[in-house]
Amino acid sequence: MGFNEDLEEELKDPEFAAYYANAEAESKRELLRCGVITELDET
């Protein structure tokens, strides 16, 4: 089983999905702060 398949399984758990979404948003903010990306696309 590859990483993405594992991730898809995990994302079926609402608690994990929320954690993952939050972690992803958090890393985007980090990159934004460092100036790596210039704009945050809201999804």
C-alpha positions in Angstrom: 0.0 0.0 0.0 1.4 3.4 -1.0 1.5 6.6 1.0 -1.6 8.1 -0.8 -3.7 5.0 -0.2 -2.8 5.0 3.5 -3.6 8.7 3.6 -7.0 8.1 1.9 -7.8 5.5 4.5 -6.8 7.8 7.3 -8.8 10.7 5.9 -12.0 8.6 6.4 -11.5 9.2 10.1 -13.0 12.7 10.7 -10.6 13.4 13.6 -7.6 12.6 11.4 -9.0 14.6 8.5 -9.4 17.7 10.6 -5.9 17.3 12.0 -4.5 16.8 8.5 -6.3 19.8 7.1 -5.1 21.9 10.0 -1.5 20.8 9.6 -1.7 21.5 5.9 -3.0 25.1 6.6 -0.3 25.5 9.2 2.5 24.6 6.9 1.1 27.0 4.2 1.2 29.8 6.8 4.8 28.9 7.6 5.8 29.0 3.9 3.9 32.3 3.6 5.7 33.8 6.5 9.0 32.7 5.1 8.1 34.3 1.7 8.3 30.9 -0.1 4.8 31.4 -1.5 3.4 34.8 -2.0 -0.4 34.1 -1.7 -2.6 31.7 0.1 -5.3 30.2 -2.1 -8.3 29.6 0.1 -10.0 26.3 -0.6 
